[in-house]
Amino acid sequence: MEWTRAMRYLPYSEWDAETLLKLQAQATNSSYQVGYHIRPTSGLLNDPNGFSYYNNKWHVFYQSYPFGAVHGLKSWMHLESTDLVHWQDKGLALGADTKYDSHGAYSGSATVIDNQLFLMYTGNVRDQDWQRYSYQNGATMDETGKVTKLDAPLIFAPDHVTEHFRDPQILKHRDAYYVILGAQDKQTLSGKISLFKSKNLKNWEDLGYLDFTDDLMGYMIECPNLVFIDEQPVLIFCPQGLDKSIAPYDNIYPNMYVIGDKFKFDAARMEVSQKQLFNLDDGFDVYATQAFNAPDGKAYAISWVGLPDMSYPTDDENWANCLSQVKELSLDAKGRLLQRPVKAMADLRSDGQVIKTDKPVNGRQILVADADRNYELKLTIKKDQVGTLHLVGNTDLSESLQINFATGNQASLEVNRAQAGKQFASDYGFTRKIDLPKNEDLELDIFIDNSLFEIFVNGGLKVLTGRFFGNLTNNQIALTSKQTDKLAYRGTYWRINHI
Amino acid sequence: MEWTRAMRYLPYSEWDAETLLKLQAQATNSSYQVGYHIRPTSGLLNDPNGFSYYNNKWHVFYQSYPFGAVHGLKSWMHLESTDLVHWQDKGLALGADTKYDSHGAYSGSATVIDNQLFLMYTGNVRDQDWQRYSYQNGATMDETGKVTKLDAPLIFAPDHVTEHFRDPQILKHRDAYYVILGAQDKQTLSGKISLFKSKNLKNWEDLGYLDFTDDLMGYMIECPNLVFIDEQPVLIFCPQGLDKSIAPYDNIYPNMYVIGDKFKFDAARMEVSQKQLFNLDDGFDVYATQAFNAPDGKAYAISWVGLPDMSYPTDDENWANCLSQVKELSLDAKGRLLQRPVKAMADLRSDGQVIKTDKPVNGRQILVADADRNYELKLTIKKDQVGTLHLVGNTDLSESLQINFATGNQASLEVNRAQAGKQFASDYGFTRKIDLPKNEDLELDIFIDNSLFEIFVNGGLKVLTGRFFGNLTNNQIALTSKQTDKLAYRGTYWRINHI
């Protein structure tokens, strides 16, 4: 089936319910479906939206196109949780059904205002010539889950931006509301973050572009998010077309962050002494991460595991992508960002088994001969070693997801998915590599969810996330090394329950 | 909206997907929705179907009309589980889309044949004059969840039955397959159980009506199920129009069982020395229970919590009903049927707190002042006492689900839902009562799931199930009695997690 523009933007009311029921069954029955991550009920999932805490529950929404693995007419689908781990699907919350969002209820955020969850999102509109218009709209959700859209947009695009003006994050600071937005400057066609202010949610003052870097942030910034960690501002965003000399990255578009010293809202400036941009995730498939400060002050992030303009093997099954697990953000003593699983993730563990250094057999050490498709593996690999950790391996390890590590003077970790199953995203390579501290033990906390891996390195200093689509009977976890007989490691393996 | 016949039987392909998405969101957002029972994704749920064990998983399907709280064009929706407690929704499995099931894929059963799950169901067909025809059809489900219907019916209705001929349960016995079916005899218009036999699933021999009682089983029997417990046959079925002098019951239609001594398949006879029929559930809302023998020999049952020809308050929200929890069936030393929660139900417990006899305050003993909406309460009430246990009570207990008990020489238990919320099914009364053994401690294992109660009495000798639709802030559990100061009891309360 060819996805014409007319089909992709067909109103949901013109699709038939039998097709939707079959698409929902196809997604849930997929052998590649994830079991403890948020996944689309049907069709395509992209950005997390409206990540928030309201009415004693955590809320997250996702961008959904329910009728296929393509970017069509988008809505917000809603889930809620009491622990950031077990999510209840609450279904369609915000559709594209007004003149200010006729071509998609695009990404946005949520915050509690007057005992309601206030949703702010981008209304995507196309005219007859397919010219795009972007409106920043508001809606409220009450305690029963009922969503009511405001009659008119909160913010219209200012003259100095192109039609690429989206992804509002609404923040309360002192006695005012601020919104940061991804934008493209009309003059320079460069990526910017726009800042607006309002005292009453009605009249919005354009504070201009956020001053946070002297570098050119490509041609567009998407999904800007500001959180405060120990009072330090951390800005997370997705620059498109970023020059790799400014910050290296391997994916089609990166999801970057910068740690500031102070965020001056009214001056539209983030003071940054450490100018470096970092990849939020050093793996293959993370984009559009959304982060927010919960009422307890902690900062949490959740990512789209998927990338724009990319095909995935499940496209053939009419569904695509999932969200990452929720990651708690903190700063270590050296001021470096840490991303860690939330506490309740441990509630999913069962059947824990201790992994310890064993005698090698045929040049290999089998950690778990017959692992589940959903598991967590915490593993400490001793310093001064070189080898490969194979996940989801077949019997002879000719197929596996390879983690190549070196923990000596040359210290690095490389994830290689070339032999992990069906090949995809080949233009962007099959490996991702990070440096490690020299001559130190390597601490890995690895989550496998059927077709998804999330690897937390050294307490969350680095995270590598990606998808793989291999043989479902490949369930060996093993270590290989030229020096197998001196490999030293210890750890724990747990089966992880479905949510 | 008036549900005309034309609307109820509109093909799913003529409903629009936006309507379905909104109905799904409405069902999941309902404040009355259950949290640890199987519930409809949207619309109306009725009979459990195809309860089975296949490919290392438990399977159950339910009769679904997805577009409203009415009995319209029915399909089978599928769920699977590894523990009979945590169920994964697998969506639409069997729709009404052939000439042999054009007006509904009605109830049926499943058994493993040749590494596939063989589904046998009633195809409901109406002709232009709305004359009904019932076909007993077959389909197979493979390990990926793909369902393939057989080209032609397995069994056509024989001449001696009316068009009321449905609900096949397929059983393997020695080297042949047998099917028992609910039927209405054409001559007498009385309720019967039909028995068929086949060696090859193609040619079916009509063995006639099952001889298991001399009494008239009303005008129709629905949903017959045969299980073996300790080699004794137990026949579970739903006689409609049963004379209450044969077996008393309070609901519009009962769900009865009879314990036999021996089941002679080829003779179409169940030897029964203890002729008495019993209500499988002594509460308000259980019907169409489906039971089967698992590969381990154990017998499990799951019930529709809902009744035919009945309205429920959630009809206004366009959804209705749920399934019961799975009940393990056994026989006690006296040969009496026991129904008990399965072992894994205990995995849902959290925050257990011990309940013990306390001093009464204002004539009442508060067991839990602020209970959850999802909980289990195990309570032993000592013998020789009279009182009322209030569940989901408001502050002054003017509203509550009342369990009136007497454990002395007059020994009985009565559930009264008159003050438990919105009134419904008023024609059938607000109370259900069972006798208890005299002068014995009363053992209750009570499950509350927001708008559902399941009360297991004395180790499962009796079960009382029902719905209630009260104020969601009514969360007091308390005991009242004229002799409050001598009430003696002990127990445990647990919060029960959502599945």
Interface residues (C-beta under 8 A of the other chain):
Chain A: P11 Y12 S13 E14 W15 D16 A17 E18 T19 L20 L21 K22 Q24 A25 T28 N29 S31 P66 F67 H78 H86 Q88 D89 K90 G91 L92 A93 G95 T144 G145 K146 N497 H498
Chain B: P11 Y12 S13 E14 W15 D16 A17 E18 T19 L20 L21 K22 Q24 A25 T28 N29 S31 P66 F67 H78 H86 Q88 D89 K90 G91 L92 A93 G95 T144 G145 K146 N497 H498
